Amino acid sequence: MHQVTTPNEEQRLLRTASSAEDAALLAEMVELRLRNEQLGRALVSHAVIDQARGMVMALVPCSSDRAWDLLVDVSQHCNVKLRDVAAALVATTRDRTLPEPIQRELRRALRRLHAADRR
């Protein structure tokens, strides 16, 4: 994401604000910029998670909710953020190897999913 001013520049602007009103406006600008950046990252993460979910649904034949649960399960057992598990899975479409801990937990999660389906 492109950032117009750096955090250091924002701090300098806040210190040199000529009035309390200027300082309040600058503080609000900094807060809104941070929120905007967070939302941008969330949108990117959401898209990658949805792609990974679709991959699981296509490969395993399961519902969207089951695919979500499977990805969450892998994430929790690997102690890796869900967005990172999803990104690693999606990266396999670009000839990247799935990291071994994620591979292992994905196999385990798939076995649990199939065992639950047989009941």
Secondary structure by P-SEA (a helix, b strand, c coil): ccccccaaaaaaaaaacccaaaaaaaaaaaaaaaaaaaaaaaaaaaaaaaaaaaaaaaaccccaaaaaaaaaaaaaaacccaaaaaaaaaaccccccccaaaaaaaaaaaaaaaaaaac
